[in-house]
Amino acid sequence: MRIALAGFGITGTQVAEHIMEQAELALVSVVVSPRSAKIGLDIGEFIGRKPVGTSIVSSDELAEAISRQRPQVLLDFSHPAFVNEHIETLAKAGVNLVIATTGHSVAALERIKYYTNKYHIGTVMAPNITYGVNALIELCKHAAKLMGGYDFEIIESHHRHKKDSPSGTAKRIAESIVSNSRSHIDGTSDAVEIHSIRAGGIVGDHKVIICGSYDKIELRHESFSRKVFAQGALWAAEFITKHRGFYSMEDIFAYSLPGHQTSTCANCSSTIDLQSSSIPNYN
């Protein structure tokens, strides 16, 4: 698979390292902000490896880089403004997208969906791209259905430099609980409280507390390394190079579950092939 990467910060760098460790993958382009001091540096040298002959390029040169390198998919770990500005260029070139950024406006999401469908590419939008977090969301859906009368609270922790609070992941977990609760069916569901911690170098930690009068259940996902984002992104990339339309990670997760049947993309009504499934092997 030929992969382009947007964003080369702490997470983007570890994603690049993980890609370059896989013999069947090729990191053909890395795109950064026009103001970045990394422009022109060799990708391999920047991450402490041998030179690979491919330089980091400015997003101003995106069209030229895509035409020259012909990536099948672009993994976006940059900033919401990047895909909003360049979605038409990427879609017109037939580049599939895995968007791992948060903070997109409603208008920006509609713009992404429009060009995705106009040029028949595949796009995955994920507030959290890790496989484990999406498993947590699925577990929370079931818990919400089973634990009527229990109180749900979310505690999410991230590094001190994370700007959004609460995290997009925590918001999505809360939404999944509310929309699957028994009270939601009756139209009386309450919002789930989210408590945010911003401290030190915490990669990501989401804990759901389910508390009754006499007992308590806790569901938790903790990331130990940012390479977990690379694993999730590559799982999404493998999916989206074979599908067209706009998908969430939950769509892909549903597609992957053995025995789980889903016929359409939740966001765009694109048909999902039910004949095969694949669960990533992270061993």
Secondary structure by P-SEA (a helix, b strand, c coil): cbbbbccccaaaaaaaaaaaacccccccbbbbcccccccccccccccccccccbbbbcccaaaaaaaaaccccccccccaaaaaacaaaaaaaccccccccccccaaaaaaaaaaaaaabbbbbbbccccaaaaaaaaaaaaaaaccccbbbbbbbbbcccccccccaaaaaaaaaaaaacccccccbbbbbbbbbbbcccccbbbbbbbbcccccccccccccccaaaaaaaaaaaaaaaaccccccaaaaaaaacccccccccccccccccccbbbbbbcc
